[in-house]
Amino acid sequence: MRCVNTVSGYVWTVAIPTRRLAGGRPATLIPARLGWRDAADGSLYDLDRVSGTFTVTRGSSTGGYVSTYRCRA
């Protein structure tokens, strides 16, 4: 999927090679959503498969941040 950051315009390609992996990480699938966690840094990734909204949540010592992308196949 090609995802574009709604603020910066940064393009990120998210590969979903199997039903149990997303971005190379183990993923949880429900009919309308795909989610996974990066164990290395604790980031959370959530893809709304209906709207194409992809949200990345990253924590940090200053509170972290959330990035929102629009995705299409």
C-alpha positions in Angstrom: 0.0 0.0 0.0 1.2 3.5 -0.7 0.6 5.8 2.2 1.0 9.6 2.2 1.4 11.6 5.5 -1.5 14.1 5.7 0.7 16.9 7.0 4.2 16.5 5.5 3.4 14.6 2.3 6.0 12.0 3.2 5.3 8.8 1.2 5.6 5.4 3.0 5.1 2.1 1.2 3.6 -0.5 3.6 4.0 -4.1 2.4 1.5 -6.6 3.6 2.9 -9.9 2.3 0.7 -12.3 4.3 -2.4 -12.3 6.5 -0.3 -12.5 9.7 2.4 -10.0 8.9 2.3 -6.2 8.2 5.4 -4.2 7.7 7.4 -7.3 8.5 5.8 -7.5 12.0 3.2 -9.9 13.5 -0.2 -8.3 12.9 -3.7 -8.7 14.3 -6.4 -8.8 11.6 -10.1 -8.1 12.1 -12.4 -7.4 9.1 -12.0 -3.7 9.0 -8.6 -3.1 10.7 -5.0 -4.2 10.7 -2.7 -3.5 13.6 0.8 -4.3 14.8 3.4 -3.2 17.3 7.1 -2.8 16.9 8.6 -4.5 19.9 12.0 -2.7 19.4 10.7 0.8 20.1 7.1 0.2 21.2 5.5 2.0 18.2 1.9 1.1 17.4 0.6 0.9 13.8 -3.1 0.9 12.9 -4.6 0.7 9.4 -8.3 1.2 8.9 -8.9 -0.9 5.9 -12.2 0.7 5.1 -11.2 4.4 5.1 -7.5 3.9 4.2 -6.4 5.9 7.3 -3.0 4.6 8.7 -2.0 5.9 12.1 1.5 5.5 13.7 1.8 6.2 17.4 5.3 6.6 18.8 6.1 7.2 22.5 9.1 9.1 23.8 10.4 10.7 27.0 8.6 14.0 25.9 5.3 12.3 25.3 5.6 11.0 21.8 3.6 11.8 18.7 1.0 10.5 16.3 1.4 10.5 12.5 -1.6 10.1 10.2 -1.4 8.8 6.6 -3.9 8.2 3.8 -3.3 4.9 2.0 -4.3 3.2 -1.2 -3.4 -0.2 -2.8 
